[in-house]
Amino acid sequence: MDVQAWTYLIVGLTFALYIGIAIWAKAGSTKEFYVAGAGVPPLANGMATAADWMSAASFISMAGLISFMGYDGSIYLMGWTGGYVLLALLLAPYLRKFGKFTVPDFVGDRYYSNTARTVAVICAIFVSFTYVAGQMRGVGVVFSRFLEVPINIGILIGMGIVFFYAVLGGMKGITYTQVAQYCVLIFAYMVPAIFISMLIAGTPLPQQGFGSMLTDGSGYLLDKLDGLHQELGFTAYTDGSKPMIDVFFITFALMVGTAGLPHVIVRFFTVPKVRDARISAGWALLFIALLYTTAPAVAAFARFNLINTVSNTQYAELPSWFKTWEGTGLIAWVDKNDDGAIQYVNGKAFAGKPVFAEGEGAEGQRLISNELTDNGNELYIDRDIMVLANPEIANLPAWVIALIAAGGLAAALSTAAGLLLVISTSVAHDLIKKQINPDLDEKLEVMIARIAVAFAVVIAGYFGINPPGFVAQVVAFAFGLAASSFFPVIILGIFYKRMNKEGAIAGMLTGIIFTAAYIIYFKFINPAANTSENWFLGISPEGIGTVGMIINFTVSFIVAKITPAPPEDIQELVDSLRYPKGAGEASMH
């Protein structure tokens, strides 16, 4: 069978599995819809958490970014991994003990204020939509290549699938679907990595292959990559070019953003007890580590194979995968000097993303209609394709190539489902049930939550079709927004009993408004100014969430000091949160 036949078979089987689980796990009550009845075993919850957290950014885009950024790409590894540890140790057990299963619910009750709850709802929806746009973009990239449909059609197909099991099953359906999706995505990530590690470094352990001698005995992989980079005019693969302040601020924004992500936090309410929340956090860390320790190796293998395959190769002699990816618009080549060969050197081939014209050039290449840059590079490669194209570049069997498509879809859809549930619970539970109509019937509440998911899917699809950047960049902005809004208010809510509603509201608003304004200005209003000379203290939009977080903490402290202390019962509640005994069940009241 060819790649497309294998893809239809493997992707079709996985989709049938997800839909079957959704039908089996149909939610009948609000508790099942929101927290899967709080009865998920820790091992299963650890897998579901890992799938929820390892999004299209982790699976598709992170290794792609590392393969292009080299050493600088490690910020994503450090930030996301460190953030999960921070969440598991510092926040999850206390939030689980508090017993409220959404972040706005925690904020509303801890800060005894519906205004604080509303601000948290707005922040949750804003963060979730930013994040889900990256997932939908990832779905579109996978479909566009492997089902050979336009990216936008791929996004619409993904919307239909996630709509079905998120609306039908709620958190119960999503949890057990995510267990299956974790198994699919980790298998799909590891199998090609093991194959390629054997071919390049002669070891089945990609982590070992990353630092090993090449099988042809010509040197160590990273040394060869450094040499290839320098020959082509790039900085050495193992050298960093980002200013250290930006590296620190991006890493920290990703860390505290992870710890403030509402769709990950809610996973710790789906287990029966606080102890189970801690155990499932440990399992999740183990499951996440499998992919995260493999990603740098996958990035290096992909970069090494790509340079060796395309650099100074005649276009007519390129393997079929190149021309197939050209059809998606995610690879483009223009023959600037009419020699029929690809020059891949430092610099951008095009002023922006390539726009294809009708017809073909002299070599059979697709013609480009938008502006070219004047440097020697003739090749455009979208970073989001590196993991997906890696098995094809390495000439692996067709079933392995199809498997990576199923894994990419599993990663994107699992996270998208978790985010859509956060949006629906924010609307149905935190806004309508808690503030507008406290007497809302349970069946009607579930119906409103399902309608909210439907609307969220449509809006997420729009952002997927019109994304503001690469998958991992879009996700990095979501983490920045979570860092600047939720993290301080949760930390202070748990560990500082003098923290009051005025401080929390002022902190959340100033943090997220500053961060969102900075990102929107440099990414949408004036992208030409998005250079280090114009950034505040040399901090990029991806790292500005750390500054937003510092502003949030500062404003919260100052306002809390000059306004009345919280009621005595709230201060006692905060004290009791940190005692190890007496945790109750997750509450919806």
C-alpha positions in Angstrom: 0.0 0.0 0.0 1.1 3.6 -0.6 1.4 6.3 2.0 -2.1 7.7 1.3 -3.8 4.3 1.6 -1.9 3.6 4.9 -2.9 7.1 6.1 -6.6 6.5 5.4 -6.4 3.2 7.2 -4.5 4.2 10.3 -6.2 7.6 10.7 -9.6 6.1 10.0 -9.1 3.4 12.7 -7.9 5.9 15.3 -10.9 8.2 14.6 -13.3 5.3 14.8 -11.7 4.5 18.2 -12.1 8.0 19.5 -15.7 8.2 18.4 -16.5 4.8 19.8 -15.0 5.9 23.2 -17.1 9.1 23.1 -20.3 7.1 22.5 -19.4 4.7 25.3 -18.5 7.4 27.7 -21.4 9.8 27.0 -21.9 12.2 29.9 -25.2 12.2 31.6 -24.7 14.7 34.5 -22.8 17.9 35.0 -20.3 16.2 37.2 -19.6 13.7 34.4 -19.5 16.5 31.8 -17.1 18.7 33.8 -14.9 16.3 35.8 -15.7 12.8 34.5 -17.6 12.0 37.7 -14.3 12.5 39.6 -13.6 8.8 39.3 -10.7 8.4 36.8 -7.9 6.1 38.1 -4.5 7.9 38.5 -2.7 6.0 35.8 -5.4 6.8 33.2 -5.5 10.4 34.4 -1.8 10.6 34.0 -2.1 9.5 30.4 -5.0 11.8 29.7 -3.1 14.7 31.3 0.0 14.0 29.2 -2.2 13.9 26.0 -4.0 17.1 27.1 -0.7 18.8 27.7 1.3 17.5 24.7 -0.4 19.5 22.1 0.3 20.0 18.4 3.0 22.4 19.6 4.8 19.5 21.4 4.3 16.9 18.8 4.5 18.8 15.5 6.1 22.1 16.1 8.6 21.9 19.0 11.1 19.7 17.3 10.6 21.8 14.1 11.5 24.9 16.0 14.6 23.2 17.7 15.7 21.9 14.3 15.8 25.5 12.9 16.8 27.4 16.1 19.3 24.8 17.4 20.4 25.6 20.9 17.9 28.5 21.2 15.0 26.0 20.7 15.8 24.5 24.1 13.7 27.3 25.7 10.6 25.4 24.7 11.9 22.1 26.3 12.9 23.8 29.5 9.9 26.0 29.9 7.2 23.4 29.2 8.9 20.7 31.2 9.7 22.9 34.2 6.2 24.3 34.1 4.6 20.9 34.4 6.8 20.2 37.5 5.8 23.5 39.0 2.1 22.8 38.4 2.3 19.2 39.8 4.1 20.2 43.0 3.0 23.7 43.7 -0.6 24.1 42.5 -2.5 20.9 41.6 -2.8 19.3 45.1 -4.0 22.5 46.7 -6.5 23.3 44.0 -7.8 19.7 44.2 -8.2 20.1 47.9 -10.0 23.4 47.5 -12.6 21.3 45.5 -13.6 23.7 42.8 -13.0 22.2 39.4 -12.5 25.3 37.3 -10.0 28.2 37.7 -12.7 30.9 37.6 -14.6 28.9 40.3 -11.5 28.9 42.5 -11.0 32.6 41.9 -14.6 33.5 42.5 -14.8 31.6 45.8 -11.3 32.4 47.1 -11.8 36.0 46.3 -15.5 36.1 47.4 -16.4 38.1 44.3 -18.4 37.5 41.1 -16.4 40.4 39.5 -13.2 38.4 40.1 -14.9 35.3 38.7 -16.0 37.2 35.6 -12.5 38.5 35.0 -11.1 34.9 35.4 -13.8 33.6 32.9 -12.7 36.2 30.3 -9.0 35.4 30.9 -9.8 31.6 30.6 -11.7 32.1 27.3 -9.0 34.4 25.9 -6.1 32.0 26.8 -8.0 28.9 25.6 -8.9 30.5 22.2 -5.3 31.6 21.6 -4.1 28.1 22.4 -6.8 26.2 20.5 -5.9 28.2 17.3 -2.5 26.5 17.4 -4.1 23.1 17.6 -6.4 23.7 14.7 -3.5 24.9 12.6 -1.7 21.7 13.5 -4.7 19.6 12.4 -4.8 21.5 9.1 -1.1 20.9 8.4 -1.4 17.2 8.9 -4.6 16.8 6.8 -3.2 19.0 4.0 -0.2 16.7 3.5 -1.5 13.2 4.2 -5.1 13.5 2.9 -3.9 15.8 0.2 -6.6 18.4 0.9 -6.1 22.2 1.4 -5.1 23.2 5.0 -8.5 25.0 5.5 -10.4 21.8 4.5 -8.2 19.9 6.9 -9.1 22.3 9.7 -12.9 21.8 8.9 -12.5 18.0 9.1 -10.7 18.3 12.5 -13.4 20.7 13.8 -16.0 18.0 12.9 -14.2 15.2 14.8 -13.5 17.2 17.9 -17.0 18.7 17.9 -18.4 15.2 18.0 -16.6 13.8 21.0 -16.3 17.0 23.0 -20.0 17.8 22.7 -21.2 14.3 23.3 -18.9 13.0 26.0 -17.8 16.1 27.9 -14.9 15.5 30.3 -15.8 11.8 30.7 -15.6 11.2 26.9 -12.6 13.5 26.5 -10.6 11.8 29.3 -10.9 8.2 27.9 -10.4 9.5 24.4 -7.2 11.2 25.6 -5.9 7.9 27.1 -6.2 6.4 23.6 -4.7 9.5 22.0 -1.7 9.4 24.3 -1.0 5.8 23.2 -1.4 6.8 19.6 0.8 9.9 19.7 3.6 8.4 21.8 3.8 5.3 19.5 3.7 7.5 16.4 6.5 9.8 17.8 8.8 7.0 19.0 8.7 4.5 16.2 10.1 6.9 13.5 12.6 8.3 16.0 13.9 4.8 16.8 14.1 3.9 13.0 16.0 7.1 12.2 18.3 6.7 15.2 19.2 3.2 14.0 19.9 4.6 10.5 21.9 7.6 11.5 23.6 6.6 14.8 23.2 2.8 15.0 21.3 2.8 18.3 17.6 2.2 18.9 17.6 4.9 21.7 17.1 8.3 20.1 18.3 10.0 23.2 21.6 8.2 22.9 21.7 8.7 19.1 21.5 12.4 19.6 25.0 12.4 21.1 26.5 9.5 19.2 28.9 8.9 16.3 27.3 8.6 12.9 27.1 5.1 11.4 29.5 6.1 8.6 32.2 6.9 11.2 32.5 10.5 9.9 32.1 12.1 13.3 29.5 12.9 16.0 26.0 14.0 14.8 26.1 17.4 16.6 29.7 18.1 15.3 28.6 17.3 11.7 25.5 19.5 12.1 27.6 22.4 13.4 29.9 22.0 10.4 27.0 21.8 7.9 25.4 24.9 9.4 28.6 27.0 9.2 29.3 25.9 5.6 25.8 27.2 4.7 26.4 30.5 6.6 24.2 29.7 9.6 25.4 30.0 13.2 26.6 26.6 14.6 23.6 24.4 15.6 24.8 24.1 19.2 25.4 27.9 19.6 22.7 30.3 20.8 22.0 33.7 19.2 19.2 34.9 21.4 20.1 37.4 24.2 20.2 35.6 27.6 17.5 37.9 29.0 15.1 36.9 26.3 15.9 33.2 26.8 15.2 33.6 30.5 12.0 35.5 30.1 10.6 33.1 27.4 11.5 30.1 29.5 9.9 31.5 32.6 6.8 32.6 30.7 6.4 29.1 29.4 6.9 27.6 32.9 4.5 29.7 34.8 2.1 29.8 31.9 2.0 26.0 32.0 1.2 26.2 35.7 -1.7 28.5 35.0 -3.3 26.7 32.1 -6.9 26.0 33.0 -7.3 22.9 30.7 -4.4 21.2 32.5 -5.5 22.2 36.0 -9.0 20.8 35.6 -7.5 17.3 34.9 -6.6 17.1 38.6 -10.3 17.2 39.6 -11.1 14.1 37.6 -9.5 11.7 40.2 -11.2 10.7 43.5 -8.7 12.1 46.1 -5.9 14.6 46.6 -3.4 11.7 46.9 -4.6 10.5 43.4 -4.0 14.0 42.0 -0.3 13.8 43.2 0.1 10.2 41.8 -1.5 11.1 38.4 0.9 14.1 38.2 3.8 11.8 38.6 2.5 9.4 36.0 1.9 12.3 33.6 5.5 13.6 34.1 6.8 10.1 33.2 4.6 9.9 30.1 5.6 13.5 29.0 9.3 12.8 29.6 9.2 10.0 26.9 8.4 12.6 24.2 10.4 15.5 25.6 13.7 13.7 26.0 13.2 12.4 22.4 12.4 15.8 20.8 16.0 17.2 20.6 17.1 14.0 18.8 14.2 14.1 16.4 15.1 17.8 15.6 18.7 17.0 15.0 17.9 14.0 12.8 15.4 16.0 10.7 17.9 18.9 10.3 20.8 16.6 9.3 18.7 14.6 6.8 17.1 17.7 5.3 20.4 19.5 4.6 22.0 16.4 3.2 18.9 15.7 1.0 18.1 19.2 -0.5 21.2 21.3 -0.4 22.8 21.8 -3.8 20.5 19.1 -5.3 19.0 19.5 -8.7 15.3 20.1 -8.4 14.5 17.5 -11.0 16.3 14.9 -8.9 14.5 15.6 -5.6 12.6 12.7 -4.0 8.8 12.7 -4.3 8.2 13.9 -0.7 9.5 17.3 -1.6 7.0 17.8 -4.4 4.2 16.4 -2.4 4.9 18.9 0.4 5.2 21.6 -2.2 1.5 20.9 -3.0 0.5 21.9 0.5 2.3 25.3 0.2 4.5 24.5 3.2 7.7 24.1 1.1 8.6 26.4 -1.8 11.6 26.8 -4.1 12.4 29.6 -6.6 15.3 29.3 -9.1 17.0 32.7 -8.7 20.1 31.9 -10.8 18.4 29.5 -13.4 20.8 26.6 -12.6 18.0 24.1 -11.6 19.7 23.4 -8.2 18.6 24.3 -4.7 20.7 26.8 -2.8 19.9 26.5 0.9 21.9 29.1 2.7 21.4 31.6 5.6 18.6 34.1 5.0 15.0 34.1 3.9 14.0 33.1 0.4 10.8 35.1 0.5 9.7 38.3 2.2 6.8 36.5 3.7 5.0 33.1 3.4 5.1 32.1 -0.3 2.1 32.7 -2.4 1.8 30.4 -5.4 0.8 31.5 -8.9 -0.7 29.4 -11.7 1.6 27.3 -13.8 5.0 25.8 -13.5 8.6 27.1 -14.0 11.3 25.7 -16.3 12.2 22.9 -13.8 8.6 22.0 -13.1 8.5 23.9 -9.8 5.5 25.9 -8.7 5.7 29.6 -9.5 5.8 32.2 -6.8 3.8 35.4 -7.1 4.9 37.3 -4.0 8.1 39.3 -3.2 11.5 37.6 -3.0 14.4 38.7 -0.7 17.7 39.6 -2.4 19.9 37.1 -0.6 21.1 33.8 -2.1 18.6 31.4 -0.3 16.1 29.9 -2.7 14.2 27.6 -0.3 11.2 28.2 2.1 10.4 25.5 4.6 7.6 25.8 7.1 8.9 24.7 10.5 5.7 22.9 11.3 6.4 20.2 8.7 9.8 19.0 10.1 8.4 16.2 12.4 5.8 15.2 9.9 8.2 15.1 6.9 11.0 13.5 8.9 10.1 9.8 8.1 9.7 10.7 4.4 13.1 12.5 4.3 14.6 9.4 5.9 12.9 7.1 3.4 11.1 5.1 6.1 8.3 2.6 5.2 4.9 4.0 4.1 3.1 2.7 7.3 5.6 4.7 9.5 4.9 7.8 7.5 1.1 7.3 7.9 1.6 6.6 11.7 3.1 10.1 12.2 0.0 11.7 10.7 -2.2 9.8 13.2 0.1 10.9 16.0 0.0 14.6 15.0 -3.8 14.5 14.8 -4.0 12.7 18.2 -1.8 15.4 19.8 -3.8 18.3 18.3 -7.2 16.9 18.8 -6.6 15.8 22.5 -5.5 19.3 23.5 -8.2 21.0 21.4 -10.9 19.0 23.2 -9.6 19.9 26.7 -9.5 23.6 25.7 -13.0 23.6 24.3 -14.3 22.0 27.5 -12.6 24.9 29.5 -14.4 27.4 27.3 -17.8 25.6 27.6 -17.5 25.3 31.4 -16.4 28.9 31.7 -19.6 30.0 29.9 -22.1 27.4 31.2 -20.9 26.9 34.8 -18.9 30.0 35.8 -20.9 32.6 34.0 -24.5 31.4 33.6 -24.9 29.0 36.5 -22.9 30.9 39.1 -23.9 34.4 38.2 -26.9 34.7 35.9 -29.2 31.9 36.9 -28.1 30.0 40.1 -31.3 27.8 39.9 -30.4 26.5 36.5 -31.5 22.9 36.0 -28.7 20.4 35.6 -29.9 19.1 32.2 -30.2 22.6 30.9 -26.7 23.4 32.2 -25.2 20.5 30.2 -27.2 21.6 27.2 -25.8 25.1 27.4 -22.2 23.7 27.9 -22.7 21.7 24.7 -23.9 24.7 22.8 -20.9 26.7 24.1 -18.6 23.9 22.8 -20.2 24.2 19.4 -19.6 27.9 19.2 -16.1 27.5 20.5 -15.3 24.9 17.7 -16.4 27.4 15.0 -14.4 30.3 16.5 -11.3 28.0 17.0 -11.6 26.9 13.4 -11.6 30.5 12.2 -8.4 31.1 14.2 -6.9 27.9 12.8 -7.6 29.1 9.2 -6.2 32.6 10.0 -3.3 31.8 12.5 -1.1 34.6 13.9 2.1 32.5 13.6 3.7 29.0 13.7 1.9 26.5 15.9 4.5 26.7 18.7 4.6 30.5 18.5 0.8 30.8 18.8 0.9 28.4 21.8 3.7 30.4 23.4 1.5 33.5 23.3 -1.3 31.5 25.1 1.3 30.5 27.8 2.3 34.2 28.1 -1.3 35.2 28.7 -1.8 32.4 31.2 1.4 33.5 33.0 0.3 37.1 33.3 -3.3 36.5 34.4 -3.8 33.2 36.3 -0.5 32.2 37.8 -0.2 35.1 40.3 -3.8 35.0 41.4 -3.7 31.2 42.0 -0.3 31.3 43.9 -1.4 34.2 46.1 -4.8 32.6 46.6 -3.1 29.5 48.0 -0.1 30.9 49.9 -1.0 34.5 51.0 -4.1 34.7 53.1 -4.1 38.6 53.2 -4.7 38.6 49.4 -8.1 40.1 48.8 -10.5 40.5 45.9 -9.5 44.1 45.0 -5.8 43.0 44.6 -6.7 39.9 42.6 -9.0 41.8 40.1 -6.5 44.6 39.6 -3.6 42.2 39.2 -5.3 40.0 36.6 -6.5 42.9 34.6 -3.2 44.8 34.5 -1.2 41.6 33.8 -3.3 40.3 30.9 -4.0 43.8 29.3 -0.3 44.6 29.3 0.7 41.3 27.8 -2.1 41.1 25.2 -1.4 44.7 24.1 2.3 44.0 23.7 1.7 40.8 21.7 -1.0 42.4 19.5 1.1 45.5 18.8 4.2 43.5 17.6 2.3 40.7 15.9 -0.7 42.4 14.3 -0.5 46.2 14.4 3.1 46.8 13.6 4.9 43.5 12.7 7.7 45.4 10.9 8.8 46.7 14.3 9.0 43.2 15.8 12.8 43.3 16.3 15.0 43.2 19.4 15.9 46.9 19.1 12.2 47.9 19.6 11.3 45.4 22.3 11.0 46.4 26.0 14.4 45.6 27.6 15.1 43.3 24.6 12.2 40.9 25.6 10.3 39.4 22.7 6.5 39.0 22.5 7.0 35.3 23.4 8.6 36.2 26.7 6.6 39.3 27.7 4.2 37.1 29.8 6.9 37.1 32.5 6.9 40.9 32.6 3.0 40.7 32.7 3.3 38.3 35.6 5.6 40.6 37.6 3.2 43.5 37.0 0.3 41.3 38.2 2.2 40.3 41.4 3.2 43.9 42.0 -0.2 45.5 41.5 -1.9 42.7 43.5 0.4 43.2 46.5 0.0 47.0 46.4 -3.7 47.1 46.0 -4.2 44.3 48.6 -2.1 46.3 51.1 -4.2 49.5 50.8 -7.6 47.9 50.7 -9.5 45.9 53.4 -8.3 42.4 54.4 -10.5 39.4 53.2 -13.1 38.1 55.6 -12.0 35.9 58.5 -13.6 32.8 57.1 -11.7 33.2 53.8 -8.4 33.6 55.7 -9.2 30.4 57.7 -10.0 28.6 54.4 -6.6 29.5 53.0 -4.9 28.2 56.2 -6.8 24.9 55.9 -5.8 24.5 52.3 -2.2 23.8 53.2 -3.1 21.2 55.8 -2.5 17.6 54.5 -5.8 16.2 55.9 -9.5 16.7 55.2 -9.8 17.2 51.5 -13.3 16.9 50.2 -14.7 15.8 46.8 -14.8 18.2 43.8 -17.8 20.4 44.3 -20.0 22.1 41.8 -21.9 24.3 44.3 
